[in-house]
Amino acid sequence: MYAYALKYDICNKDYSTYVDVAKYKDRNPNKHDRNKFSEEEVERVWTMKDDPYYQIVLMLLYNGCRISEFLDLKKENVHLEEQYFDVIASKTENGLRKVPIPDKLLPFYQEWYDRHPEYEYLLSTPDGKHFLYRNYKDSYYTTIMEQIGIKWSPHCTRHTTISMMKEHSIDETTIKKIVGHSGAMTLTERVYTHLDVRVLIDAINKIVRERENGKENLTT
């Protein structure tokens, strides 16, 4: 930009040469965390599963949604009988997708679906208002996570979902279909791979099931 401005006498000095960009590399306010909940931290959230606001965190941990996608999810796009929901608004084309609901978490979705029958969004504030990201993060998520000693941001739930699927040997195409990775799909995967919703549900059920098996092994 400065090269153009100097060429056409818009300015007479290139001030960009005085900016040390490197020192600001870790100060991007829009940079998302890429930290993973540990197994012990996931278990801590599960111990609070009867609380509806911890249920939201559990749903995020097992659906791989961007937080904005989940907060903006409308009931008309939630299909409880078929166990999936449609993400119809995303920042990428690949983000438009069907997201499976695991058996174990289906009651949480049902409870939130029924919480405010007249309200159009799946999730809402106690008085039935739409969650905005900053309101949800500051007034709900951060507060309840501090109560159980977890410091990760809402964006870390998505990274945790992806990590858990990889750790449990879910194939890459299925992972991409579930989380809607931007630019991650090959041409073959985008055009020729039509995974049935049941395949996606089975994949996410595997993560929950193996978590429960791991707990049983620790107690025996």
GUVEXBA-656486 format. One record per residue (C-alpha): x, y, z; residue in three letters; chain. Coordinates in steps of 0.1 Angstrom, whole numbers. Layout:
      x      y      z  res  chain
      X      Y      Z  Ala      A
...
! end
This chain:
      x      y      z  res  chain
      0      0      0  Met      A
     28     24      9  Tyr      A
     47     15    -23  Ala      A
     16     25    -43  Tyr      A
     12     57    -23  Ala      A
     48     67    -27  Leu      A
     47     60    -65  Lys      A
     17     83    -70  Tyr      A
     29    110    -45  Asp      A
      0    103    -21  Ile      A
     26    103      8  Cys      A
     63    110     10  Asn      A
     74     85     37  Lys      A
     68     47     42  Asp      A
     58     45     79  Tyr      A
     53      7     76  Ser      A
     90      2     78  Thr      A
     88     14    114  Tyr      A
     62    -12    125  Val      A
     76    -44    142  Asp      A
     48    -68    134  Val      A
     65    -97    151  Ala      A
     60    -83    185  Lys      A
     22    -83    180  Tyr      A
     19   -119    167  Lys      A
      4   -132    200  Asp      A
    -19   -102    205  Arg      A
    -45   -108    178  Asn      A
    -79   -104    195  Pro      A
    -96   -125    169  Asn      A
    -72   -154    173  Lys      A
    -90   -186    185  His      A
    -75   -208    211  Asp      A
    -63   -242    200  Arg      A
    -61   -259    234  Asn      A
    -77   -293    241  Lys      A
    -97   -303    272  Phe      A
    -78   -331    289  Ser      A
    -97   -364    296  Glu      A
    -99   -354    333  Glu      A
   -113   -320    324  Glu      A
   -140   -336    302  Val      A
   -149   -358    331  Glu      A
   -152   -328    353  Arg      A
   -178   -313    329  Val      A
   -197   -346    329  Trp      A
   -200   -346    367  Thr      A
   -221   -314    362  Met      A
   -244   -329    335  Lys      A
   -276   -322    354  Asp      A
   -270   -284    351  Asp      A
   -284   -271    318  Pro      A
   -255   -247    312  Tyr      A
   -229   -274    316  Tyr      A
   -250   -294    292  Gln      A
   -243   -268    266  Ile      A
   -206   -273    271  Val      A
   -210   -311    268  Leu      A
   -230   -307    236  Met      A
   -202   -285    222  Leu      A
   -176   -310    232  Leu      A
   -193   -337    211  Tyr      A
   -206   -318    181  Asn      A
   -175   -299    170  Gly      A
   -195   -267    162  Cys      A
   -181   -233    161  Arg      A
   -196   -215    191  Ile      A
   -215   -190    168  Ser      A
   -230   -218    148  Glu      A
   -244   -235    179  Phe      A
   -257   -203    195  Leu      A
   -275   -194    163  Asp      A
   -290   -229    158  Leu      A
   -328   -227    153  Lys      A
   -352   -254    164  Lys      A
   -365   -258    129  Glu      A
   -331   -271    120  Asn      A
   -329   -296    148  Val      A
   -342   -331    140  His      A
   -344   -350    173  Leu      A
   -360   -382    160  Glu      A
   -333   -386    133  Glu      A
   -306   -374    158  Gln      A
   -289   -346    139  Tyr      A
   -292   -309    132  Phe      A
   -284   -288    102  Asp      A
   -259   -260    102  Val      A
   -273   -237     76  Ile      A
   -253   -205     83  Ala      A
   -215   -208     84  Ser      A
   -185   -188     75  Lys      A
   -174   -214     49  Thr      A
   -192   -235     23  Glu      A
   -180   -267     39  Asn      A
   -195   -255     72  Gly      A
   -230   -261     58  Leu      A
   -236   -296     71  Arg      A
   -255   -322     91  Lys      A
   -242   -326    126  Val      A
   -249   -359    145  Pro      A
   -263   -360    180  Ile      A
   -250   -389    201  Pro      A
   -274   -411    220  Asp      A
   -260   -401    254  Lys      A
   -265   -364    247  Leu      A
   -299   -366    230  Leu      A
   -318   -359    263  Pro      A
   -298   -326    267  Phe      A
   -310   -314    232  Tyr      A
   -345   -325    241  Gln      A
   -345   -306    273  Glu      A
   -333   -274    257  Trp      A
   -357   -278    228  Tyr      A
   -386   -279    253  Asp      A
   -373   -252    276  Arg      A
   -390   -223    259  His      A
   -416   -237    235  Pro      A
   -423   -204    219  Glu      A
   -387   -195    212  Tyr      A
   -371   -201    178  Glu      A
   -335   -209    189  Tyr      A
   -324   -241    206  Leu      A
   -304   -223    232  Leu      A
   -315   -192    251  Ser      A
   -309   -171    282  Thr      A
   -331   -179    313  Pro      A
   -356   -154    301  Asp      A
   -358   -168    266  Gly      A
   -336   -144    248  Lys      A
   -311   -151    220  His      A
   -275   -158    232  Phe      A
   -250   -134    218  Leu      A
   -214   -147    219  Tyr      A
   -200   -121    243  Arg      A
   -230   -125    266  Asn      A
   -228   -163    266  Tyr      A
   -190   -163    271  Lys      A
   -187   -137    298  Asp      A
   -219   -143    318  Ser      A
   -223   -181    315  Tyr      A
   -194   -201    300  Tyr      A
   -165   -184    318  Thr      A
   -183   -184    351  Thr      A
   -193   -221    351  Ile      A
   -159   -232    338  Met      A
   -141   -213    366  Glu      A
   -163   -232    391  Gln      A
   -148   -265    381  Ile      A
   -113   -251    374  Gly      A
   -111   -251    336  Ile      A
    -96   -221    318  Lys      A
   -102   -230    282  Trp      A
   -123   -208    259  Ser      A
   -155   -219    241  Pro      A
   -134   -223    209  His      A
   -114   -251    226  Cys      A
   -145   -273    226  Thr      A
   -144   -276    188  Arg      A
   -106   -284    189  His      A
   -113   -310    216  Thr      A
   -140   -327    195  Thr      A
   -116   -330    165  Ile      A
    -88   -343    187  Ser      A
   -111   -369    204  Met      A
   -122   -382    170  Met      A
    -87   -386    158  Lys      A
    -76   -403    190  Glu      A
   -104   -428    186  His      A
    -95   -435    149  Ser      A
   -125   -419    133  Ile      A
   -116   -416     96  Asp      A
   -107   -382     82  Glu      A
   -136   -379     58  Thr      A
   -161   -385     86  Thr      A
   -143   -359    108  Ile      A
   -144   -333     80  Lys      A
   -181   -340     74  Lys      A
   -190   -335    111  Ile      A
   -170   -304    118  Val      A
   -172   -287     84  Gly      A
   -135   -280     80  His      A
   -128   -250     59  Ser      A
   -108   -259     28  Gly      A
   -100   -294     42  Ala      A
   -122   -314     18  Met      A
   -106   -329    -13  Thr      A
   -125   -327    -45  Leu      A
   -134   -364    -42  Thr      A
   -147   -359     -6  Glu      A
   -168   -329    -16  Arg      A
   -184   -343    -47  Val      A
   -185   -381    -44  Tyr      A
   -187   -388     -7  Thr      A
   -222   -388      6  His      A
   -220   -402     42  Leu      A
   -253   -413     57  Asp      A
   -263   -395     89  Val      A
   -262   -428    107  Arg      A
   -225   -432     99  Val      A
   -219   -398    115  Leu      A
   -240   -407    146  Ile      A
   -221   -440    150  Asp      A
   -188   -421    148  Ala      A
   -197   -397    175  Ile      A
   -213   -424    196  Asn      A
   -180   -443    195  Lys      A
   -163   -414    213  Ile      A
   -189   -413    241  Val      A
   -189   -451    244  Arg      A
   -152   -455    246  Glu      A
   -151   -427    272  Arg      A
   -176   -447    293  Glu      A
   -156   -479    288  Asn      A
   -124   -461    299  Gly      A
   -142   -450    331  Lys      A
   -153   -486    338  Glu      A
   -118   -499    333  Asn      A
   -105   -474    359  Leu      A
   -130   -485    385  Thr      A
   -124   -522    381  Thr      A
! end
